[in-house]
Amino acid sequence: MTAPTGNWRLIREEARPGPMQMALDEVAAETAAAGGPATLRTYRWDPSCLTLGYRQDPETVDWAFCEREGIDVTRRQTGGGGIYHDAHGDVAYSIAVPAADVPGELLDCYHLLCEPVLDAFDRLGIDAGYVEESMPELYHPACYLRELHPAHDVVAGSNGADGSEGSSDDGATDRRKIAGNAQYRKRDAVIQHGSLTFAVDAERHLGVFSDPPVSPEEFRERVVGMDELVEVDRADAVAAVEGALVAWVVGADDSDDAEGDAVALDRDGSWSSAELARAEELVEEKYRDDGWVRTRPGNDGA
């Protein structure tokens, strides 16, 4: 594990609406850029939420379905397609760190910040890693149904009784997408956030989109949840992610006395009142504002 040194805080899982979660990611980046602690956190979407990729066309959303099902909709700072974040089936994390402390090359930085994600799966006994070969796109507006790329898409497969990788009937390795991760830079800081799939609800994931040409069965052939691969409850999955984030910062030994002189970690970190107030401002100005959510950036309101 090779996390940057310095001052860190871990903010353990909090359940908040999606617009607030996106605002807090941005606030964490502002804090890191201003000389405050770098932030590790896990979080839960309450209620369930669809996040649109930065340039995603709002016409790809089934707004009536989202309203009827009580699903929030917001827009991320990061690109890619839309992701349905289920309140139960999604485990989210983010890392906010000064830009000067991480590689300037996007892919190098991405792989560094994904180290604890892969470690979390390992802790759960899930065989996960970057997809070895590209897989074709099924539906462009949905992040999990876009082309899977060896550089950055994390997939997982089931293991047989003999410990070997599971295979489909035709002999192909049964490895499906289990995590989506993305990052952006803002005010001299890097923020990476991602979603680890705990349980798949294919019908609701597809339902948030307008007429996707993909069936729930096809969705489940592309995406897998932790609960399908190992016997684990959601609380244990969250604990594994938090443990991996801690170990990434303090070293392989994540005990309380493992920190060295070059790193300090507050394992029970929290937001300041000023940060929460700033996040509320961002919710109103951006993440719940129709001008941000329902307008495709760069289209001049079209």
Beta strands, then each sheet from edge to edge (+ up, - down):
strand 1: 6-16
strand 2: 38-45
strand 3: 49-52
strand 4: 72-75
strand 5: 83-85
strand 6: 90-98
strand 7: 127-130
strand 8: 154-157
strand 9: 175-186
strand 10: 189-197
strand 11: 263-266
sheet 1: 7+ 8- 9+ 10- 6+ 2- 1- 11-
sheet 2: 4+ 3+ 5-
end
